[in-house]
Amino acid sequence: MLRYSLFIAIVGIVLLAGCASQPSDPRVNMGKGVGGDTLADNVITRPFALAVSALLGEGIEITDIIEAHTPEGYLDVQMRGYNKAHGIKRFEYRVEWLDANGMTIPTKTSVWQPCSAMGKSEVSFRFIAPRREAVNFRLNTRKDTKS
């Protein structure tokens, strides 16, 4: 009986490790403790999801990125996500703007900004590039350093 229980526990851990979600856009880096460190919606693991969610924690998942340009020619980005956690998720984010060569454009606006998302709710961000040379971006997140 002990061997059977140990086998089930090992299989469960392997399943949980393989079901963590990753951001779908490579320009978004969800830091540890912010992004989805949770189970995917899997029929096999669904019964255990609530218990495991309490152990692993759930996070914010980016669901949509919309890019446009302002009438003046600045890159305008709107990012939407969903907080899969039951509680408020506090974190910080920083946008780095990139030129046509992929090089970072130094700006005073590229600083860590605090943000929070209510549990089981949508969250959205909007960023407008500070210079016309910005043709792409990189978003970094990290766990709120003040909490």
N, C-alpha and C positions, 0 to 999 in steps of 0.2 A: 504494500500500500504506500509506503514512504517513497519507493522508487517511482511509482506512478504519479504521485503528487509532485515530486521533483521534476519529472519529465514534463508535466503539464505547465509548471511554472517556467521552465526554460523555453518551451514553445511559446508561451504567452509573452515573454520578454522579447524573443526574436520577432514576433508579430508586431509588437508595439514599436520596436526600433525601426522597423521597415515601413511603418504607416505614418511617420511624421511628414507634415506637408512642407513644401518649399515654395518660395515666391515664384510666380510665373514670369515675371519680367526681370531679366538679369541686371537692370539698372537699379533695382530696389534691394537693399541689403537689410533684412530684418535681423536686428541684434538679438542676442540671447536674452530671453525673458520678455521679449516684445512679440515676436512672431509666433506662428503656430507650432508650438512644441507639443502637439496633441495628436490623437489618433485621427486617421482619415475616417470618413463615413464608410466603414467596411461591415458587411453583413456578419462576418465571423466575430469581429471584435465589438460590435455595437452593444451587446448586453453588458460588456465590461467598461464601456466608455465613461460612464458617470463616475465609477469608482477610480478608474485610472486618471480621469481628468483632474480629480482632486489631488492626485499624486504628482502628475506631470505639469499641470497647469495648461490653460488654453490661452491663445493669444490672438493678435490681429492678423487677418488675412487680407491682402490687397486683392480687390475684385475687378477693378477697372482703372485704366489710365487713359485720359483724353488729352490730346495735344492740339493746340490751336495757336494762332498768332494774333496779337493785338493789332488794331489798325495802324499802330506805329511800327509794327514789325518785330515786337518782342515775343519770345516763346512763352506761351501761357499753358500751364499744365494743371489739370485737375485730377487728383487721385482719390479713388473711393475704396473703402475697405469695410470690413465687418469684424467686430469684436466677438469672437466665439466664446469668450470667458463669461462666467456668470457675474463676475464683479467688475468694478472699474479697473481699466488698464491705464496706468500712468507711464509715460515714456517721453523721450526727447527725440527730435529729428533734426537733420541738417541736410540742406540741398547744396550740392556742388554743381556748378554750371560748366559745361564743356563746349569747346569750340569745334570747328569742323575737323580738326586733327585729333580730337579726343583729349586735348589738353585742358586742364582745369583753368578756369578763368577766375583770378583772384578777385574777391568782392568782400565788402564789409558785411554783407547780408548772409554770408555762409557761416552762420553760428548755430549752436544747438538751441533749439526752441522747445519749450515744454508743451506737452499735449496730453489729453486724457480722453478716453472713450468709455462710455457707459457700457455695462454688461449687456450682452446679446443685442447690440445695436450697431447701426451704421456709423461710420466716421468718414469725413472727407477733408482733404487738404487742397489748397490751391497755391501755386507758386507762379510768379511772373519773373522771367529772367531780368536781371538788372542792366544787361547790355544786349544789343542786337546780334553780336557775334555768337551768342549762346545758341547752339543748335540741338543740344542734348543735355541731359542732366543725370545725376546720380544721387539717390536718396539713401542716407544712412540713418539707422535708428539705434537707440540704446535704451536700456532701462533707466527710468528717472533716477538721477543720482541723489535727489533730495528725499526720496521715500525709502 
